[in-house]
Amino acid sequence: MERCSNKQKTSIQTLVFCFFIFLWGIVTQAETSLPVSDRIRLAEVFRIAKKFQDKVWENWSRAPFAVLLVTPQREYLLRHPGPSDDFGLPIYDSILTAGIYSRPPHFPPNLLATFPAVKGVPTIVVGQPENVSKSSAEWVLTLLHEHFHQLQMSLPNYFAAVESLGLSGGDQTGRWMLDYPFPYDSVAVNEAFADLGRLLSEMLKAKKGEISQKLKTYLEARGRFQNLLGANDYKYFSFQIWQEGVARYTELRMSKLLANHYQPSERFRMLLDFTTFKSVADSLENEILSTLPELSLTKQRRVAFYYFGAAEAMLLDKVAPGWQKKYFKFKFSLDKHFSSL
């Protein structure tokens, strides 16, 4: 077979290079059907994360930040390291300065969760603000809440450690985290949990000279609540406090940081439903604090753990500054943070 000369090889390489540039040009010039408002919100999320995430949690920027935005017509995937084949070629977006993959919808448009949704990578699967009943600012902070779950899930052996809790009952879908048969309707458990909520509320309002005695009373009540639960029920409670409660606390911390130190982009401020991050921060903090004295497992079910866990993290800020440095070491429970007090 006749070999190509160096000159011919160079010409072939040039042609191949030009072909790929031409092909990329076709892809990047294609129109994306993702609404501009959604692209603006996503860009704001990524902009905020880049600037602030490592100020809230050490090494948060090392966590994956794959997002699957679900609309009634299509699903749009961003920042995923290796999408599945059903997503096809990406379309470059000038607002996000990144490629967007898309496919027909697989998930309901009102979903809001983080799980290994695409090729085993922890992915935020989220509907548009109007489909998850949130304003743009609330939606942005909710995505940062979910991004914190990606940090939790990026811990070494996270999924194996969760399985080792022995709470799944053989369920491999993760539904047990939502459907675990916790004794929400037990009168004794409800009364003890309600007492804890009231005491926790008092702790957060306590003056410096009152903290020591009130903390002792609170921890004694916490111990009584634990004694009412079976071993697995208490593990489930602790897991939810550690995972969902601290994620809600992170959402609050980020909202306060943005309220004081962040200027939203002009595009974001022009959105029709724009509200300030300060208004969201104030609303979220008020919701947590006003809910504590009225906590009800019977009425709120698992959602009660979000408020309670966020409030316990706020309490740790008050009585154990710097507790965050050991948060990932003491997986699935806040108990060791309190036992060291």
C-alpha positions as CSV (number, residue, x, y, z in Angstrom):
1,M,0.0,0.0,0.0
2,E,1.3,3.4,-0.9
3,R,2.1,5.6,2.1
4,C,1.1,9.2,2.5
5,S,3.7,11.8,2.4
6,N,4.1,14.1,5.4
7,K,2.5,16.9,3.3
8,Q,-0.5,14.7,2.5
9,K,-0.8,13.7,6.2
10,T,-0.9,17.3,7.2
11,S,-3.6,18.1,4.6
12,I,-5.7,15.2,5.9
13,Q,-5.3,16.3,9.5
14,T,-6.3,19.8,8.5
15,L,-9.4,18.5,6.8
16,V,-10.4,16.4,9.8
17,F,-9.9,19.3,12.2
18,C,-12.0,21.6,9.9
19,F,-14.7,19.0,9.8
20,F,-15.0,18.9,13.6
21,I,-15.0,22.6,13.8
22,F,-17.8,22.7,11.3
23,L,-19.7,20.0,13.2
24,W,-19.3,21.9,16.5
25,G,-20.4,25.1,14.8
26,I,-23.7,23.4,13.7
27,V,-24.3,22.1,17.3
28,T,-23.5,25.4,19.0
29,Q,-25.6,27.4,16.6
30,A,-28.7,25.2,17.2
31,E,-31.6,26.6,19.1
32,T,-32.2,25.2,22.6
33,S,-35.9,24.9,23.6
34,L,-35.0,25.6,27.3
35,P,-36.6,28.9,28.2
36,V,-34.3,31.9,28.8
37,S,-35.7,32.4,32.3
38,D,-34.6,28.9,33.3
39,R,-31.1,29.4,31.8
40,I,-30.8,32.6,33.8
41,R,-31.8,30.9,37.0
42,L,-29.3,28.1,36.5
43,A,-26.5,30.5,35.6
44,E,-27.3,32.4,38.9
45,V,-27.0,29.1,40.9
46,F,-23.7,28.3,39.4
47,R,-22.4,31.8,39.8
48,I,-23.4,31.8,43.5
49,A,-21.9,28.4,44.1
50,K,-18.6,29.3,42.6
51,K,-18.3,32.4,44.8
52,F,-19.7,31.2,48.1
53,Q,-19.9,27.4,48.5
54,D,-16.4,26.9,50.0
55,K,-17.2,29.7,52.5
56,V,-20.1,27.7,53.8
57,W,-18.6,24.2,53.8
58,E,-15.0,23.3,53.3
59,N,-14.3,21.6,49.9
60,W,-17.9,21.9,48.8
61,S,-16.6,22.8,45.3
62,R,-15.2,19.3,45.0
63,A,-18.7,17.8,45.0
64,P,-20.4,17.1,41.6
65,F,-22.9,19.7,40.4
66,A,-24.9,17.8,37.8
67,V,-28.4,19.1,37.3
68,L,-31.3,17.6,35.4
69,L,-34.0,20.2,34.8
70,V,-37.3,18.5,34.1
71,T,-40.0,20.3,32.0
72,P,-43.2,18.8,30.7
73,Q,-41.7,18.7,27.2
74,R,-38.0,17.7,27.8
75,E,-35.3,17.1,30.3
76,Y,-32.1,19.2,30.3
77,L,-28.8,18.0,31.7
78,L,-25.9,20.2,32.7
79,R,-22.5,19.7,34.2
80,H,-22.6,15.9,34.0
81,P,-19.3,14.2,33.4
82,G,-20.7,11.4,31.2
83,P,-24.3,11.6,30.1
84,S,-26.1,8.4,28.9
85,D,-26.5,7.9,25.1
86,D,-30.2,9.0,25.1
87,F,-29.1,12.6,25.6
88,G,-27.4,13.0,22.3
89,L,-25.1,15.9,21.4
90,P,-24.9,19.0,23.6
91,I,-26.0,22.4,22.5
92,Y,-23.8,25.3,23.6
93,D,-25.6,28.0,25.6
94,S,-24.2,31.5,25.8
95,I,-25.9,32.4,29.1
96,L,-24.6,29.3,30.9
97,T,-21.4,29.2,28.8
98,A,-21.7,25.4,28.7
99,G,-23.3,22.6,26.7
100,I,-26.8,21.5,27.5
101,Y,-27.9,17.9,26.8
102,S,-31.6,17.0,26.5
103,R,-33.9,14.1,26.1
104,P,-37.6,13.3,26.3
105,P,-39.0,13.4,29.8
106,H,-38.4,10.5,32.2
107,F,-39.4,12.1,35.5
108,P,-42.4,14.1,36.6
109,P,-42.1,17.9,36.2
110,N,-42.7,18.5,39.9
111,L,-39.9,16.3,41.2
112,L,-37.3,17.8,43.5
113,A,-34.6,15.3,44.7
114,T,-30.9,14.4,44.5
115,F,-30.0,10.8,43.6
116,P,-27.8,8.9,41.1
117,A,-30.3,9.6,38.3
118,V,-27.9,9.5,35.4
119,K,-25.2,6.9,35.1
120,G,-24.6,6.6,38.8
121,V,-23.7,10.3,39.4
122,P,-25.6,12.1,42.2
123,T,-27.8,14.5,40.2
124,I,-30.2,17.2,41.2
125,V,-33.5,16.4,39.5
126,V,-35.7,19.4,39.7
127,G,-38.8,20.9,38.0
128,Q,-39.1,24.5,36.9
129,P,-40.1,27.0,39.7
130,E,-43.7,27.2,38.7
131,N,-43.9,23.4,38.9
132,V,-42.4,23.1,42.3
133,S,-44.2,26.2,43.8
134,K,-41.2,28.4,44.3
135,S,-40.1,31.9,43.3
136,S,-36.9,32.2,41.4
137,A,-34.9,33.2,44.5
138,E,-36.4,30.3,46.5
139,W,-35.7,27.9,43.6
140,V,-32.0,29.0,43.5
141,L,-31.6,28.4,47.2
142,T,-33.4,25.1,47.0
143,L,-30.9,23.9,44.3
144,L,-28.0,24.9,46.7
145,H,-29.8,22.8,49.4
146,E,-29.8,19.9,46.9
147,H,-26.2,20.6,46.0
148,F,-25.3,20.1,49.6
149,H,-26.8,16.6,49.3
150,Q,-24.3,16.1,46.5
151,L,-21.5,16.9,48.9
152,Q,-22.9,14.5,51.4
153,M,-23.2,11.8,48.7
154,S,-19.6,12.4,47.5
155,L,-18.2,11.2,50.9
156,P,-16.2,8.0,50.5
157,N,-18.4,4.9,50.8
158,Y,-21.5,7.1,51.5
159,F,-24.0,4.7,49.9
160,A,-22.4,1.6,51.5
161,A,-22.5,3.4,54.9
162,V,-26.2,4.3,54.4
163,E,-27.0,0.7,53.5
164,S,-25.1,-0.5,56.6
165,L,-27.6,1.4,58.8
166,G,-29.9,-1.5,58.1
167,L,-33.0,0.6,57.6
168,S,-33.8,-0.1,53.9
169,G,-35.7,-3.4,54.5
170,G,-34.3,-4.6,51.2
171,D,-35.4,-1.6,49.2
172,Q,-32.9,-0.7,46.5
173,T,-34.6,2.4,45.2
174,G,-34.0,4.7,48.1
175,R,-37.7,5.0,48.8
176,W,-37.2,3.8,52.3
177,M,-35.8,7.2,53.2
178,L,-39.3,8.6,52.5
179,D,-41.4,5.7,53.6
180,Y,-39.6,4.3,56.6
181,P,-42.3,3.3,59.2
182,F,-41.3,5.8,61.9
183,P,-43.8,6.0,64.8
184,Y,-45.2,9.4,63.8
185,D,-48.6,8.6,65.4
186,S,-47.3,7.5,68.8
187,V,-48.8,9.8,71.4
188,A,-45.8,9.4,73.7
189,V,-43.3,10.0,70.9
190,N,-45.2,13.0,69.7
191,E,-45.4,14.6,73.2
192,A,-41.7,14.1,73.8
193,F,-40.8,15.5,70.4
194,A,-43.0,18.5,70.9
195,D,-41.3,19.2,74.2
196,L,-38.0,19.0,72.5
197,G,-39.1,21.5,69.9
198,R,-40.2,24.0,72.6
199,L,-37.0,23.6,74.6
200,L,-34.9,24.0,71.4
201,S,-36.9,27.2,70.6
202,E,-36.0,28.5,74.1
203,M,-32.4,27.6,73.6
204,L,-32.1,29.6,70.5
205,K,-33.6,32.6,72.2
206,A,-31.5,32.2,75.4
207,K,-29.1,34.8,76.6
208,K,-25.5,34.0,77.3
209,G,-25.9,33.5,81.0
210,E,-28.9,31.2,80.6
211,I,-27.4,28.8,78.0
212,S,-25.6,26.4,80.4
213,Q,-28.7,25.4,82.4
214,K,-31.0,25.4,79.5
215,L,-28.6,23.2,77.5
216,K,-28.5,20.6,80.3
217,T,-32.3,20.5,80.4
218,Y,-32.5,20.2,76.6
219,L,-30.0,17.3,76.5
220,E,-31.8,15.5,79.2
221,A,-35.1,15.8,77.3
222,R,-33.3,14.6,74.1
223,G,-32.1,11.5,76.0
224,R,-35.7,10.8,77.1
225,F,-36.9,11.1,73.5
226,Q,-34.2,8.6,72.4
227,N,-35.3,6.1,75.1
228,L,-38.8,6.1,73.7
229,L,-37.6,4.9,70.3
230,G,-36.4,1.6,69.1
231,A,-32.8,1.4,67.9
232,N,-33.7,1.5,64.2
233,D,-36.3,4.3,64.7
234,Y,-33.6,6.4,66.5
235,K,-31.1,5.7,63.7
236,Y,-33.7,6.9,61.2
237,F,-34.4,10.0,63.2
238,S,-30.6,10.8,63.5
239,F,-30.1,10.1,59.8
240,Q,-32.8,12.5,58.8
241,I,-31.5,15.2,61.2
242,W,-28.0,14.8,59.8
243,Q,-29.0,14.7,56.2
244,E,-32.1,16.8,55.6
245,G,-32.0,19.0,58.7
246,V,-28.4,20.2,58.1
247,A,-29.2,20.7,54.4
248,R,-32.1,23.1,55.4
249,Y,-29.6,24.8,57.8
250,T,-27.2,25.1,54.9
251,E,-29.9,26.7,52.8
252,L,-30.5,29.2,55.6
253,R,-26.8,30.0,56.0
254,M,-26.4,30.5,52.3
255,S,-29.4,32.8,52.1
256,K,-28.1,35.0,54.9
257,L,-24.7,35.1,53.2
258,L,-26.3,36.2,49.9
259,A,-28.5,38.7,51.7
260,N,-25.4,40.5,53.0
261,H,-22.7,39.9,50.5
262,Y,-24.2,39.2,47.0
263,Q,-25.5,41.4,44.2
264,P,-27.7,39.3,41.9
265,S,-27.0,39.6,38.2
266,E,-29.0,42.1,36.2
267,R,-30.6,39.3,34.2
268,F,-31.8,37.6,37.4
269,R,-33.2,40.9,38.8
270,M,-35.2,41.3,35.7
271,L,-37.1,38.1,36.1
272,L,-40.9,38.8,36.7
273,D,-41.0,36.9,40.0
274,F,-37.7,38.4,41.4
275,T,-37.5,38.8,45.2
276,T,-34.4,39.6,47.2
277,F,-32.4,36.9,48.9
278,K,-32.8,38.9,52.2
279,S,-36.6,38.3,52.0
280,V,-36.1,34.6,51.4
281,A,-33.6,34.4,54.3
282,D,-35.9,36.2,56.6
283,S,-38.9,34.0,55.6
284,L,-36.9,30.8,56.0
285,E,-35.5,31.7,59.4
286,N,-38.9,32.8,60.6
287,E,-40.5,29.6,59.3
288,I,-37.9,27.5,61.2
289,L,-38.2,29.4,64.5
290,S,-42.0,29.8,64.4
291,T,-42.5,26.1,63.7
292,L,-40.3,24.8,66.5
293,P,-42.8,25.4,69.4
294,E,-45.6,23.7,67.3
295,L,-43.8,20.7,66.0
296,S,-46.1,17.7,65.3
297,L,-44.9,14.4,63.9
298,T,-48.5,13.4,63.4
299,K,-49.2,16.4,61.1
300,Q,-45.8,17.1,59.6
301,R,-44.4,13.6,59.4
302,R,-40.8,13.5,58.0
303,V,-40.8,17.2,57.2
304,A,-40.7,17.9,60.9
305,F,-37.1,16.6,60.9
306,Y,-36.1,19.4,58.4
307,Y,-37.1,22.1,60.9
308,F,-35.8,20.3,63.9
309,G,-32.4,19.4,62.3
310,A,-31.9,22.9,61.0
311,A,-32.6,24.3,64.5
312,E,-30.2,21.9,66.1
313,A,-27.5,23.0,63.7
314,M,-28.3,26.6,64.6
315,L,-27.9,25.6,68.3
316,L,-24.5,24.0,67.6
317,D,-23.4,27.3,66.0
318,K,-24.3,28.9,69.4
319,V,-22.8,26.3,71.8
320,A,-20.1,24.6,69.7
321,P,-18.7,27.0,67.1
322,G,-16.7,25.2,64.4
323,W,-18.7,22.0,64.7
324,Q,-18.9,21.8,60.9
325,K,-15.3,20.6,60.8
326,K,-16.3,17.3,62.3
327,Y,-19.7,17.0,60.6
328,F,-18.6,14.6,57.9
329,K,-16.5,12.6,60.3
330,F,-19.5,11.9,62.5
331,K,-21.8,10.5,59.8
332,F,-25.5,10.2,60.1
333,S,-25.9,11.7,63.5
334,L,-25.4,15.0,65.5
335,D,-25.2,13.1,68.8
336,K,-21.4,13.3,69.1
337,H,-21.4,17.0,68.7
338,F,-23.8,17.3,71.7
339,S,-22.1,14.6,73.8
340,S,-18.8,16.6,73.8
341,L,-20.5,19.6,75.4
